[in-house]
Amino acid sequence: MQLPSEGLGPWGVAVALVGGAMRGSIPYMFVSLGECLTEKSGKINLGMEGVLLMGAMTAFAVSDLTGSPWLGVLAAAAAGLVLGAIHAWLTQQPAVNDVAAGIAMILFGSGLAFFFGKRFVAPMAPQLPLLQLGGWSHVPAVESALRISPLFFIGIVVSFLLHWLFTRTRWGLNIRAAGDDPQAARALGINVNAVRFLAITLGGALAAVGGAHLTLYFPGIWSEGISGGQGLMAVALVIFARWSPRRCLAAALLFGGAQALGPSLQSLGVNGYYHLFNASPYLLTMAVMIATCSPNRRLAGMPGALGKK
Amino acid sequence: MTRRELLAGLAAPALLPAASTNQPLTVGFIYNGPKNDLGYNQSHAEGKATLRRFPWVKAIDEASVPETVAAEESMRDMIFQDNASVIFATSFGHLDPFTIDVARENPSVQFFHCGGLYDEAKHPKNIGIYFGFIDEVEFLSGMLAGLSTRTGKLGFVAAKPIPQVLRNINSFTLGARSVNPRATTKVVFTGDWVLPVREAEASSSLVDQGIDVLTGHTGSPRVIVQTAERRGVFGCGYQFDQSSMAPHGFLTGAQWAWGTVYVRIAEMVRAGKSVTNGTIPRRLTGTLKDEFCKLSPYGPSVTEQSRSRIAAAKASILNGSLEIYRGPIRDNEGHTVVPAGRTLGITDVALDKMDWLVEGVDGRAHG
């Protein structure tokens, strides 16, 4: 294939959507998988936005200080673990509402991230190594779109692993039992509180890894505006995916691609309605919510005890 | 008695000896975002830092002050707790109604707001406005982009189609086309000032369309410059020096030099002047010549030949022989916006209402 010096034209939108799906989906993927694990156990963690920011800041800081981006990812997971544990502990106190605690955790996580993030004035931290899968193409745009973060593949593996966990293992069964009917689970001798604590904590760790992607690859800087509400959207995405880890993966890819739609149409020369195209991930969220929510019926796949005492 | 009054009462005896001798001039700054954004907020924080040269100034600041009533609280804290007698509010939305309200309550304090729309009839007299005209620097930056591009396609990632942004897109493009008449600028609007992920997507899409010089106007175009570097194209900065984001492909950029303003105002206040009685101008603006803004340091790929052409153009701007809005200028819809034989100086108020994009820009000024 000859290099088109004129640019890709309409193909550019396709390349941007595919590339965007693979780089923009990663935060959605990890946060929604973390939230899926949390909600399967019957608890909601709205604080994922705070976890995402804390993960982003921690990954950037540790990568900058140690020079190792992978240590940054691990540190982000550890920070998510701590925030998840706090949320798990809080929501198991008597008369604590999951949603209220989650909103408090958004404020706590983002506040903490901004406070420590002030010290990191370095423009860039060492970035994660990328897998070059576009070597076969001579079109730089395709090569660039196929430069994929290893976190993308880790996310895919985690989603299948979670699916296997929920459907094929005793642990998964315990989590689902705690989420569907805690009374029955207790009667079976399952320590519901311990199961939920573990699920929420690990869910936090997963979500924080999504934050590491923001500061260690795309866009690759630490800024207080880095998450742009992706943590909250990913929580909505779990409903969209009807609590299935594999559907979470698909939904994340869809959102990542939708994010790239507005900018790529504009760079092609479609100059009108850019606010509308830019809003496509949000419109998608709303459409899905409207389509799937009804006061008369429960959502298929929704854990029975979700958000209840 | 409120807590604040109590604290002030406790602090007063401690302050008395200082007040009777040589009281420092306390100057407070509020920024809308973090001080390390490598963009607009950092340009003001750096301006504040230049006041360190005066031992008689005590400069305090607060970052991430939202454009809400929280801005009033931040300003009151600076006035009542830190004894600030001069406040700089640096973000557009800090002015109305927040700075105006606090200024009304504190007539002895002087307020300076960056880039606001001041109305003498409605607003208190102890507010002054300062701003810079950076078009000429964008023109020079665009010239270098025009000299460096191979495809003739330049990319501009912009936040919103407001006059200030359109001026920068237009002056950048005019500069590029002054040396490379076939050069075009493709604009992508993101919709807001700080959207790092969307800015990165936009930059990436532009490079996919064959663009080989990227710049932008957002709160901090650091992501745009960084994406340019990663994709192996050139990048031009804005707001602050972004050369650190692109060690290879950085060309130059238009950056603010607010220190000039802050030093000048501090000296005037110390000399007993005041914006309230008009001895400090109520509208203080400046250009490249006044050193309100400057070019960022050149990146390593800028040739000697290009440097000397930019230096020559800069000299012509400074001596007045090169004016960037010189007619005939047509917009990208074919209308004449500056007729032949007419020249708009960059401080001309007609430019403050700019709602067109110049010929050679691919983009739309209205939504």
Chai-1 contact restraints between the chains, C-beta under 6 A:
chainA,res_idxA,chainB,res_idxB,connection_type,confidence,min_distance_angstrom,max_distance_angstrom,comment,restraint_id
A,E6,B,G210,contact,1.0,0.0,6.0,A-B,restraint_1
A,G7,B,Q209,contact,1.0,0.0,6.0,A-B,restraint_2
A,G7,B,G210,contact,1.0,0.0,6.0,A-B,restraint_3
A,L8,B,D208,contact,1.0,0.0,6.0,A-B,restraint_4
A,G12,B,D208,contact,1.0,0.0,6.0,A-B,restraint_5
A,G12,B,Q209,contact,1.0,0.0,6.0,A-B,restraint_6
A,V15,B,D208,contact,1.0,0.0,6.0,A-B,restraint_7
A,A16,B,S205,contact,1.0,0.0,6.0,A-B,restraint_8
A,G20,B,E201,contact,1.0,0.0,6.0,A-B,restraint_9
A,V121,B,N36,contact,1.0,0.0,6.0,A-B,restraint_10
A,P123,B,L38,contact,1.0,0.0,6.0,A-B,restraint_11
A,P123,B,S244,contact,1.0,0.0,6.0,A-B,restraint_12
A,P123,B,M245,contact,1.0,0.0,6.0,A-B,restraint_13
A,A141,B,D208,contact,1.0,0.0,6.0,A-B,restraint_14
A,S144,B,R231,contact,1.0,0.0,6.0,A-B,restraint_15
A,F218,B,A200,contact,1.0,0.0,6.0,A-B,restraint_16
A,P219,B,P196,contact,1.0,0.0,6.0,A-B,restraint_17
A,P219,B,V197,contact,1.0,0.0,6.0,A-B,restraint_18
A,P219,B,A200,contact,1.0,0.0,6.0,A-B,restraint_19
A,P219,B,V223,contact,1.0,0.0,6.0,A-B,restraint_20
A,I221,B,V223,contact,1.0,0.0,6.0,A-B,restraint_21
A,S223,B,P196,contact,1.0,0.0,6.0,A-B,restraint_22
A,E224,B,P34,contact,1.0,0.0,6.0,A-B,restraint_23
A,G225,B,V194,contact,1.0,0.0,6.0,A-B,restraint_24
A,I226,B,P196,contact,1.0,0.0,6.0,A-B,restraint_25
A,G228,B,L195,contact,1.0,0.0,6.0,A-B,restraint_26
A,G228,B,V197,contact,1.0,0.0,6.0,A-B,restraint_27
A,A260,B,E201,contact,1.0,0.0,6.0,A-B,restraint_28
A,P263,B,V188,contact,1.0,0.0,6.0,A-B,restraint_29
A,P263,B,E201,contact,1.0,0.0,6.0,A-B,restraint_30
A,P263,B,A202,contact,1.0,0.0,6.0,A-B,restraint_31
A,P263,B,S205,contact,1.0,0.0,6.0,A-B,restraint_32
A,S264,B,S205,contact,1.0,0.0,6.0,A-B,restraint_33
A,Q266,B,V188,contact,1.0,0.0,6.0,A-B,restraint_34
A,S267,B,V188,contact,1.0,0.0,6.0,A-B,restraint_35
A,S267,B,S205,contact,1.0,0.0,6.0,A-B,restraint_36
A,S267,B,L206,contact,1.0,0.0,6.0,A-B,restraint_37
A,S267,B,Q209,contact,1.0,0.0,6.0,A-B,restraint_38
A,G269,B,D362,contact,1.0,0.0,6.0,A-B,restraint_39
A,N271,B,G363,contact,1.0,0.0,6.0,A-B,restraint_40
A,N271,B,R364,contact,1.0,0.0,6.0,A-B,restraint_41
A,Y274,B,F189,contact,1.0,0.0,6.0,A-B,restraint_42
A,H275,B,G191,contact,1.0,0.0,6.0,A-B,restraint_43
A,N278,B,G191,contact,1.0,0.0,6.0,A-B,restraint_44
